[in-house]
Amino acid sequence: MTLARACGVVVTGVEGLVVDIEAYLSQGLPGMTIVGLPDTAVGEARDRVRAAVLNSQLSWPSERRITVGLSPASVHKRGASLDLGIALAILSANAQIPEMTQTIAIGELALDGQVRPVRGVLVAALSAYRRGFKHLIVPLSQVSEAKLVPGIQVIGVRHLVDAVAHLRGEELELPESQVARVHEPDLPDLRDVRGQITARHALEIAAAGGHHLAFLGSPGVGKTMLAERLPGLLPTLDDDKAVEVTAIYSTAGLLMPGQGLIRTPPFQAPHHTATKAALIGGGSNTVRVGMVTLANHGVLCLDEAAEFDRAVLDALRQPLESGSVSIARAGFQSVLPARFQLVLASNPCPCGKFVGTGVECSCTSQVRRRYFSRISGPLLDRIDLRVTLERPSLADLDPSMGEVEDTQVVAARVAVARERATHRYRGEVWSLNAHVPGPVMRRRYPVDAEAQTLLARDVTGMSARGADRVLRVAWTIADLRGHDKPTVSDVAAALMHRDGNGSWQTS
């Protein structure tokens, strides 16, 4: 046979594309050509594959002209994950192995024939399963990752010879791969935060309704401690979300060997020197996920928010509304998921002491205005809860004054509130108050008459988006309190959390 086919997968963004690999051996000047928009890494496969085949003591068709076609030809192919598939297609065309029909092969080849791990094996397994393939050949160290997708047989190989032996029907004598284990990070407990009753309550509301949150306060009052404890209040990820999050981390190359599904909501806290591309994602030749995508179904914490570049912060506006990021370049376009909860934490001024009376602050009004203006009004308008933290007293910090509620107790109330919201929105595409469209919230889920009067009176001067967010927060507070619909006290509490004690500059 002089024409044979194999299949591989390339990963673009967080999606996998099944690539048909055709190898054709013809008469002509000996050599090898790869067509189908390969990048440099794919183009260099001709040298890696040839060396790997020869060093594996397999026959290389050195007197034939080899043409390798990658389909669909209109899509750019990037990375070295197609090496193994290209090698097997050529060996099949040279009649050394049978043609692969229901098998996908992914892996990078070393010059000695070793099969090296690649990024995005879980994404590749999902793509293979959705296309109806029955078998998947992957590097041995990544078998447990690929097996997270049920319904497909995964074969792990250490060397090109192992893959050839499997396709010839021979028994492989390989060590057992690692069993996938669930990685459960040691989350900090809310009992460590003493005092800050208002901030703790706002954190609970944010967890129950999926709301964005902002903390303002002097250094050391507990802003970062509170933000780090939000993931512990969130419920564990269900199967669909866990697969989605794990696939994202697989694409980014951040999964540990043998790691199972990620069940804990992710937490990302970039440094304030992070660039827009690092936060949002991008790349000129290939799509690289940003921190907002790594925080999908979890928490993105921007500590020292006023130290971030304003353009970087403003790039969050669209993801906060749509839950996704669209990356468009000359050669590609990709949409990445970015459904996260944002937590901003900031000092009020460069010296950090302008809280309350501001007597201790040494910053001028112009310096304070310039410092805090990096957090723009349109971005703040998308923040549901704004809290100003005061320094706790010595009595608040004294353990002898009694225990405070821990994460487990608060998380139980959050779970009950979420169940109420899920029951209310059954049959809808959303399940959290923060995700309900404003017009739908106003039309289908109105508050009682007295609460509506208070809401109409106090939203004067507030944007329409801000008014919708107050209504969503009021519903979350009602869910936590067990009310069938928001009462006047629920709306008043939502308005108080929106105002942030008057310390936040609102639009």
C-alpha positions as a printed NumPy array, in Angstrom:
array([[  0.   ,   0.   ,   0.   ],
       [  1.412,   3.394,  -0.969],
       [ -1.38 ,   5.466,   0.56 ],
       [ -2.428,   5.182,   4.192],
       [ -4.289,   7.233,   6.769],
       [ -4.01 ,   7.904,  10.479],
       [ -5.55 ,  10.466,  12.802],
       [ -4.24 ,  12.912,  15.385],
       [ -5.489,  15.901,  17.332],
       [ -4.284,  19.489,  17.572],
       [ -5.478,  21.795,  20.33 ],
       [ -6.592,  25.349,  19.581],
       [ -7.478,  27.386,  22.632],
       [ -9.373,  24.875,  24.756],
       [-10.861,  22.937,  21.844],
       [ -9.449,  19.904,  20.056],
       [ -9.499,  19.396,  16.284],
       [ -9.244,  15.875,  14.867],
       [ -6.733,  15.92 ,  12.003],
       [ -6.734,  13.332,   9.221],
       [ -3.14 ,  12.393,   8.373],
       [ -2.511,  10.938,   4.908],
       [  0.85 ,   9.514,   3.877],
       [  1.563,   8.845,   0.188],
       [  4.678,   7.093,  -1.102],
       [  5.455,   7.82 ,  -4.752],
       [  8.241,   7.625,  -7.274],
       [ 10.449,  10.663,  -7.532],
       [ 13.262,  12.472,  -5.819],
       [ 13.541,  11.005,  -2.28 ],
       [ 12.387,  13.364,   0.409],
       [  9.452,  14.237,   2.633],
       [  6.941,  17.064,   2.364],
       [  4.222,  18.004,   4.857],
       [  1.282,  20.001,   3.497],
       [ -1.841,  21.395,   5.179],
       [ -0.716,  24.642,   6.847],
       [  1.837,  23.181,   9.292],
       [  3.698,  25.517,  11.633],
       [  7.436,  25.241,  12.275],
       [  7.027,  22.524,  14.921],
       [  4.871,  20.381,  12.61 ],
       [  7.185,  21.011,   9.676],
       [ 10.188,  19.824,  11.69 ],
       [  8.365,  16.553,  12.309],
       [  9.864,  15.179,   9.094],
       [ 13.299,  15.068,  10.719],
       [ 12.044,  13.833,  14.106],
       [  9.902,  11.118,  12.547],
       [ 12.659,   9.856,  10.246],
       [ 15.2  ,   9.651,  13.07 ],
       [ 12.66 ,   7.993,  15.399],
       [ 11.747,   5.333,  12.813],
       [ 15.366,   4.487,  12.007],
       [ 16.429,   4.399,  15.656],
       [ 13.501,   2.058,  16.373],
       [ 14.953,  -0.472,  13.927],
       [ 12.019,  -0.022,  11.58 ],
       [ 12.214,   0.328,   7.812],
       [ 12.173,   3.832,   6.355],
       [ 11.148,   4.246,   2.679],
       [ 14.306,   6.161,   1.834],
       [ 13.996,   5.619,  -1.942],
       [ 10.48 ,   6.989,  -2.208],
       [  8.973,  10.435,  -2.262],
       [  6.862,  10.914,   0.899],
       [  3.982,  13.36 ,   0.935],
       [  2.089,  13.879,   4.194],
       [ -1.222,  15.728,   4.001],
       [ -2.973,  17.181,   7.032],
       [ -6.707,  17.764,   6.754],
       [ -8.623,  20.049,   7.088],
       [ -6.026,  21.889,   5.051],
       [ -7.482,  25.339,   5.77 ],
       [ -6.716,  25.197,   9.512],
       [ -3.256,  25.94 ,  10.903],
       [ -1.648,  22.936,  12.637],
       [  0.569,  23.808,  15.578],
       [  2.676,  21.826,  18.009],
       [  4.373,  18.437,  18.017],
       [  1.379,  16.299,  19.015],
       [  1.007,  14.957,  15.439],
       [  4.465,  13.308,  15.397],
       [  3.252,   9.864,  16.415],
       [  0.327,   9.907,  13.974],
       [  2.582,  10.977,  11.087],
       [  5.067,   8.197,  11.851],
       [  2.333,   5.551,  12.   ],
       [  0.753,   6.783,   8.76 ],
       [  4.102,   6.455,   6.944],
       [  4.738,   3.004,   8.415],
       [  1.253,   1.952,   7.322],
       [  1.843,   3.257,   3.791],
       [  5.074,   1.238,   3.772],
       [  3.068,  -1.909,   4.693],
       [  4.717,  -2.374,   8.098],
       [  1.505,  -2.004,  10.114],
       [ -2.201,  -2.238,   9.222],
       [ -4.056,   0.981,   8.467],
       [ -5.59 ,   2.751,  11.47 ],
       [ -9.332,   3.213,  11.152],
       [-10.79 ,   3.672,  14.655],
       [ -7.61 ,   4.845,  16.397],
       [ -6.181,   8.277,  17.134],
       [ -2.507,   8.677,  18.06 ],
       [ -1.043,  11.705,  19.818],
       [  2.447,  12.284,  21.161],
       [  5.747,  13.954,  20.419],
       [  8.588,  11.765,  19.159],
       [ 12.133,  12.014,  20.432],
       [ 14.931,  11.187,  18.002],
       [ 15.408,   7.776,  19.644],
       [ 11.725,   6.914,  19.249],
       [ 10.562,   7.732,  22.762],
       [  7.013,   9.111,  22.936],
       [  6.978,  12.314,  24.935],
       [  3.965,  13.885,  26.678],
       [  2.107,  16.795,  25.092],
       [ -0.366,  19.368,  26.312],
       [ -4.104,  18.898,  26.03 ],
       [ -4.42 ,  15.097,  26.184],
       [ -7.772,  15.361,  27.972],
       [ -9.032,  17.751,  25.279],
       [ -7.796,  15.323,  22.621],
       [ -9.596,  12.432,  24.318],
       [-12.83 ,  14.421,  24.427],
       [-12.514,  15.282,  20.736],
       [-11.81 ,  11.641,  19.832],
       [-14.818,  10.444,  21.806],
       [-17.144,  13.018,  20.232],
       [-15.973,  11.982,  16.745],
       [-16.772,   8.329,  17.462],
       [-13.238,   6.921,  17.699],
       [-12.855,   3.781,  19.811],
       [ -9.124,   3.769,  20.606],
       [ -6.6  ,   6.403,  21.638],
       [ -2.805,   5.979,  21.764],
       [ -1.114,   8.425,  24.147],
       [  2.192,   8.725,  26.023],
       [  2.249,   6.277,  28.937],
       [  2.59 ,   9.051,  31.538],
       [ -0.706,  10.585,  30.377],
       [ -2.928,   7.507,  30.326],
       [ -4.69 ,   8.429,  33.569],
       [ -5.5  ,  11.872,  32.157],
       [ -6.983,  10.439,  28.96 ],
       [ -8.99 ,   7.86 ,  30.929],
       [-10.952,  10.66 ,  32.569],
       [-13.097,  10.478,  29.413],
       [-15.28 ,   7.355,  29.609],
       [-16.22 ,   5.302,  26.571],
       [-12.841,   5.193,  24.815],
       [-10.017,   2.646,  25.129],
       [ -6.722,   4.303,  26.019],
       [ -3.403,   2.664,  25.136],
       [ -0.277,   4.074,  26.735],
       [  3.084,   3.72 ,  24.97 ],
       [  6.608,   4.692,  25.942],
       [  8.194,   4.175,  22.514],
       [  7.258,   4.13 ,  18.854],
       [  7.972,   0.391,  18.894],
       [  5.212,  -0.063,  21.499],
       [  2.664,   1.641,  19.25 ],
       [  3.733,  -0.483,  16.277],
       [  3.482,  -3.655,  18.366],
       [ -0.031,  -2.749,  19.521],
       [ -1.235,  -2.1  ,  15.969],
       [  0.244,  -5.439,  14.899],
       [ -1.841,  -7.129,  17.571],
       [  1.071,  -8.004,  19.854],
       [  0.827,  -7.924,  23.638],
       [  2.514,  -4.952,  25.285],
       [  4.539,  -5.455,  28.433],
       [  4.429,  -2.003,  29.981],
       [  4.315,  -0.858,  33.606],
       [  0.888,   0.096,  34.844],
       [  0.069,   3.759,  34.486],
       [ -0.727,   5.877,  37.494],
       [ -4.28 ,   5.768,  38.787],
       [ -5.953,   9.164,  38.48 ],
       [ -6.32 ,  10.787,  41.87 ],
       [ -8.438,  13.746,  42.834],
       [ -6.257,  16.628,  43.96 ],
       [ -7.862,  18.4  ,  46.887],
       [ -5.952,  21.546,  47.848],
       [ -5.745,  22.538,  51.487],
       [ -8.083,  25.53 ,  51.501],
       [ -7.728,  28.158,  54.24 ],
       [-10.543,  28.296,  56.777],
       [-12.825,  31.251,  57.418],
       [-12.378,  30.845,  61.178],
       [ -8.961,  32.5  ,  60.759],
       [-10.674,  35.819,  60.003],
       [-11.841,  37.458,  63.227],
       [-13.936,  40.588,  63.247],
       [-14.983,  42.079,  59.883],
       [-18.609,  40.952,  60.316],
       [-19.826,  42.991,  57.33 ],
       [-17.072,  41.691,  55.069],
       [-17.706,  38.092,  56.114],
       [-21.407,  38.52 ,  55.359],
       [-20.619,  40.016,  51.951],
       [-18.35 ,  37.041,  51.229],
       [-21.206,  34.688,  52.08 ],
       [-23.582,  36.591,  49.781],
       [-21.026,  36.489,  46.975],
       [-20.627,  32.717,  47.356],
       [-24.385,  32.107,  47.485],
       [-25.267,  34.162,  44.413],
       [-22.085,  34.102,  42.305],
       [-21.611,  37.867,  42.697],
       [-18.492,  39.932,  42.107],
       [-16.976,  41.506,  45.2  ],
       [-14.636,  44.373,  46.083],
       [-12.8  ,  45.081,  49.342],
       [-11.355,  48.467,  50.259],
       [ -9.253,  48.961,  53.359],
       [ -5.892,  49.815,  54.852],
       [ -3.053,  47.264,  54.742],
       [ -3.435,  44.297,  57.057],
       [ -7.178,  44.482,  57.732],
       [ -7.871,  41.104,  56.093],
       [ -8.8  ,  41.837,  52.461],
       [ -6.583,  39.106,  51.009],
       [ -7.45 ,  36.618,  53.755],
       [-11.137,  36.989,  52.968],
       [-10.633,  36.665,  49.214],
       [ -8.57 ,  33.48 ,  49.602],
       [-11.387,  31.858,  51.576],
       [-14.076,  32.327,  48.933],
       [-13.325,  29.054,  47.039],
       [-13.905,  27.099,  50.249],
       [-17.456,  28.464,  50.444],
       [-18.307,  27.424,  46.889],
       [-19.747,  23.955,  46.164],
       [-17.538,  21.376,  44.499],
       [-17.728,  21.288,  40.716],
       [-20.187,  18.886,  39.122],
       [-19.049,  16.467,  36.41 ],
       [-19.557,  18.821,  33.456],
       [-17.791,  21.75 ,  35.1  ],
       [-15.009,  19.538,  36.457],
       [-14.287,  18.159,  32.986],
       [-14.307,  21.668,  31.508],
       [-11.931,  23.062,  34.148],
       [ -9.623,  20.032,  33.972],
       [ -9.504,  20.302,  30.174],
       [ -8.453,  23.945,  30.474],
       [ -5.618,  23.05 ,  32.835],
       [ -4.626,  20.169,  30.556],
       [ -4.39 ,  22.577,  27.627],
       [ -2.255,  24.941,  29.694],
       [  0.034,  22.081,  30.755],
       [ -0.772,  22.612,  34.447],
       [ -2.093,  19.141,  35.322],
       [  0.15 ,  17.071,  37.571],
       [  0.967,  13.501,  36.422],
       [ -1.815,  11.166,  37.476],
       [ -4.109,  13.993,  38.538],
       [ -7.831,  13.335,  38.289],
       [-10.694,  15.727,  37.703],
       [-10.421,  19.117,  39.368],
       [-13.369,  19.282,  41.742],
       [-12.395,  22.368,  43.758],
       [-13.263,  25.755,  42.183],
       [ -9.973,  27.205,  40.888],
       [ -8.419,  30.285,  42.452],
       [ -6.17 ,  32.598,  40.448],
       [ -4.396,  35.625,  41.904],
       [ -2.124,  37.304,  39.32 ],
       [  0.541,  39.798,  40.389],
       [ -0.289,  43.428,  39.753],
       [  2.423,  43.593,  37.064],
       [  0.511,  41.094,  34.885],
       [  0.005,  42.168,  31.279],
       [ -3.285,  42.244,  29.403],
       [ -2.297,  39.139,  27.404],
       [ -1.417,  37.246,  30.583],
       [ -4.763,  38.131,  32.153],
       [ -7.073,  37.762,  29.152],
       [ -5.098,  35.356,  26.965],
       [ -3.845,  35.72 ,  23.426],
       [ -0.735,  34.938,  21.433],
       [  0.358,  35.806,  17.908],
       [  0.801,  32.298,  16.468],
       [ -1.301,  30.195,  18.822],
       [ -4.   ,  30.709,  21.429],
       [ -2.757,  30.73 ,  24.996],
       [ -5.27 ,  30.791,  27.812],
       [ -5.151,  33.663,  30.265],
       [ -5.806,  33.882,  33.976],
       [ -9.509,  34.599,  33.424],
       [ -9.88 ,  31.256,  31.647],
       [ -7.85 ,  29.422,  34.286],
       [-10.284,  30.897,  36.831],
       [-13.313,  29.581,  34.928],
       [-15.996,  28.348,  37.389],
       [-13.814,  29.696,  40.177],
       [-12.398,  32.91 ,  41.585],
       [-10.133,  35.571,  40.078],
       [ -8.604,  37.693,  42.832],
       [ -6.911,  40.96 ,  41.919],
       [ -5.04 ,  41.94 ,  45.061],
       [ -3.674,  45.493,  45.104],
       [ -6.142,  46.246,  42.312],
       [ -5.258,  49.937,  42.107],
       [ -1.662,  48.954,  41.27 ],
       [ -2.756,  47.196,  38.067],
       [ -2.518,  49.067,  34.799],
       [ -5.894,  50.633,  34.003],
       [ -5.996,  49.101,  30.518],
       [ -5.476,  45.647,  32.044],
       [ -8.368,  46.129,  34.465],
       [-10.678,  47.511,  31.791],
       [-10.043,  44.416,  29.674],
       [-12.162,  42.555,  32.239],
       [-15.348,  44.431,  31.345],
       [-16.472,  42.117,  28.534],
       [-15.687,  38.816,  30.329],
       [-17.578,  39.998,  33.412],
       [-20.7  ,  40.437,  31.289],
       [-20.444,  37.601,  28.763],
       [-18.535,  34.923,  30.668],
       [-16.191,  34.386,  27.725],
       [-13.199,  35.927,  25.952],
       [-12.931,  36.255,  22.178],
       [ -9.332,  36.151,  20.915],
       [ -9.04 ,  37.37 ,  17.317],
       [ -5.793,  37.473,  15.366],
       [ -4.91 ,  37.569,  11.67 ],
       [ -4.531,  33.791,  11.483],
       [ -7.176,  32.545,  13.891],
       [-10.127,  33.359,  16.103],
       [-11.011,  31.54 ,  19.298],
       [-13.563,  31.932,  22.092],
       [-12.359,  30.935,  25.564],
       [-14.603,  30.363,  28.595],
       [-14.231,  32.925,  31.416],
       [-17.16 ,  32.506,  33.826],
       [-15.467,  33.517,  37.067],
       [-16.163,  35.5  ,  40.224],
       [-14.039,  38.617,  40.492],
       [-12.697,  39.769,  43.84 ],
       [-10.962,  43.152,  43.921],
       [ -8.895,  44.159,  46.932],
       [ -7.363,  47.605,  47.143],
       [ -5.851,  50.141,  49.478],
       [ -7.653,  53.507,  49.412],
       [ -4.468,  55.454,  48.596],
       [ -0.714,  54.904,  48.155],
       [ -0.04 ,  55.104,  51.897],
       [ -3.101,  52.993,  52.629],
       [ -4.355,  55.044,  55.577],
       [ -7.212,  57.036,  54.046],
       [-10.031,  55.117,  55.741],
       [-12.625,  56.569,  58.072],
       [-11.579,  60.131,  58.936],
       [ -8.367,  59.928,  56.945],
       [ -6.496,  61.861,  59.63 ],
       [ -3.437,  59.587,  59.413],
       [ -3.225,  59.791,  55.605],
       [ -0.314,  61.771,  54.167],
       [ -1.522,  61.653,  50.538],
       [ -2.953,  64.716,  48.862],
       [ -6.426,  64.606,  47.365],
       [ -4.925,  64.684,  43.869],
       [ -2.656,  61.72 ,  44.631],
       [ -5.576,  59.747,  46.06 ],
       [ -7.758,  60.552,  43.072],
       [ -5.063,  59.548,  40.589],
       [ -4.316,  56.328,  42.49 ],
       [ -7.881,  55.109,  42.747],
       [ -8.884,  56.253,  39.251],
       [ -7.091,  53.202,  37.816],
       [-10.21 ,  51.283,  38.798],
       [-12.581,  52.821,  36.288],
       [-16.237,  53.628,  36.911],
       [-17.52 ,  51.155,  34.273],
       [-15.556,  48.345,  35.923],
       [-16.812,  49.259,  39.396],
       [-20.345,  49.385,  38.013],
       [-20.015,  45.651,  37.298],
       [-19.132,  44.859,  40.925],
       [-22.202,  43.756,  42.899],
       [-20.828,  44.011,  46.45 ],
       [-18.494,  46.721,  47.75 ],
       [-17.196,  46.585,  51.294],
       [-15.021,  49.017,  53.22 ],
       [-13.012,  47.282,  55.933],
       [-11.987,  48.957,  59.184],
       [ -9.155,  47.831,  61.435],
       [-10.418,  45.186,  63.886],
       [-10.1  ,  45.98 ,  67.566],
       [ -7.91 ,  43.99 ,  69.952],
       [-11.087,  42.514,  71.42 ],
       [-12.084,  41.217,  67.976],
       [ -8.726,  39.466,  67.623],
       [ -8.78 ,  37.937,  71.114],
       [ -9.504,  34.157,  70.862],
       [-10.914,  34.166,  74.386],
       [-13.88 ,  36.198,  73.106],
       [-15.287,  33.028,  71.531],
       [-15.053,  31.048,  68.324],
       [-16.15 ,  32.435,  64.97 ],
       [-17.971,  30.474,  62.293],
       [-15.72 ,  28.298,  60.176],
       [-15.894,  27.607,  56.454],
       [-17.966,  24.447,  56.859],
       [-20.78 ,  26.213,  58.7  ],
       [-20.986,  29.106,  56.237],
       [-20.67 ,  26.784,  53.227],
       [-23.703,  24.841,  54.466],
       [-25.826,  28.011,  54.397],
       [-24.456,  28.851,  50.961],
       [-25.454,  25.401,  49.685],
       [-29.021,  25.825,  50.957],
       [-29.318,  29.265,  49.326],
       [-28.036,  27.892,  46.033],
       [-30.534,  25.061,  46.168],
       [-33.364,  27.587,  46.534],
       [-32.091,  29.523,  43.507],
       [-31.633,  26.34 ,  41.46 ],
       [-35.21 ,  25.303,  42.223],
       [-36.51 ,  28.752,  41.26 ],
       [-34.632,  28.743,  37.942],
       [-35.307,  25.109,  37.04 ],
       [-35.604,  24.728,  33.282],
       [-33.484,  27.845,  32.62 ],
       [-29.921,  28.03 ,  31.336],
       [-28.799,  29.8  ,  34.524],
       [-28.896,  28.666,  38.138],
       [-27.314,  31.599,  40.015],
       [-28.847,  34.991,  40.739],
       [-25.808,  36.796,  39.356],
       [-26.314,  35.203,  35.926],
       [-30.008,  36.074,  35.416],
       [-30.45 ,  38.761,  32.713],
       [-31.71 ,  42.052,  34.097],
       [-34.929,  42.266,  32.055],
       [-35.813,  38.683,  32.995],
       [-35.139,  39.383,  36.67 ],
       [-37.357,  42.482,  36.686],
       [-40.199,  40.857,  34.721],
       [-40.378,  37.362,  36.204],
       [-38.985,  37.805,  39.696],
       [-40.211,  41.126,  41.125],
       [-39.851,  42.148,  44.771],
       [-42.795,  42.968,  47.038],
       [-44.462,  46.395,  46.851],
       [-42.723,  47.964,  49.856],
       [-39.319,  46.761,  48.702],
       [-40.048,  48.047,  45.191],
       [-40.773,  51.495,  46.622],
       [-37.462,  51.527,  48.458],
       [-35.635,  50.288,  45.391],
       [-37.204,  52.931,  43.131],
       [-36.322,  55.694,  45.605],
       [-32.704,  54.721,  46.283],
       [-31.528,  53.778,  42.772],
       [-31.855,  57.378,  41.594],
       [-28.576,  58.297,  39.914],
       [-27.562,  54.648,  39.632],
       [-27.014,  53.065,  36.233],
       [-29.542,  50.559,  34.907],
       [-26.904,  47.865,  35.282],
       [-26.356,  48.887,  38.89 ],
       [-30.074,  48.708,  39.653],
       [-30.26 ,  45.211,  38.156],
       [-27.326,  44.102,  40.267],
       [-28.942,  45.434,  43.429],
       [-32.021,  43.362,  42.599],
       [-29.914,  40.23 ,  42.06 ],
       [-28.123,  40.72 ,  45.376],
       [-31.475,  41.245,  47.107],
       [-32.643,  37.872,  45.796],
       [-29.476,  36.207,  47.107],
       [-29.965,  37.778,  50.547],
       [-33.572,  36.556,  50.492],
       [-32.368,  33.033,  49.633],
       [-29.94 ,  33.101,  52.567],
       [-32.704,  34.306,  54.909],
       [-35.249,  31.807,  53.611],
       [-37.64 ,  34.403,  52.152],
       [-39.866,  33.533,  49.211],
       [-39.107,  36.923,  47.627],
       [-36.974,  39.92 ,  48.654],
       [-38.46 ,  42.043,  51.422],
       [-37.716,  45.67 ,  52.203],
       [-34.927,  44.601,  54.596],
       [-33.348,  42.424,  51.881],
       [-33.358,  45.313,  49.403],
       [-31.976,  47.687,  52.051],
       [-29.112,  45.269,  52.757],
       [-28.389,  44.982,  49.017],
       [-28.29 ,  48.769,  48.665],
       [-25.949,  49.029,  51.648],
       [-23.541,  46.528,  50.125],
       [-23.705,  48.354,  46.789],
       [-22.788,  51.668,  48.406],
       [-19.815,  50.298,  50.358],
       [-20.3  ,  52.815,  53.175],
       [-19.782,  55.631,  50.697],
       [-16.048,  54.959,  50.355],
       [-16.183,  53.609,  46.806],
       [-16.248,  55.965,  43.869],
       [-19.262,  54.786,  41.943],
       [-20.427,  55.681,  38.484]])
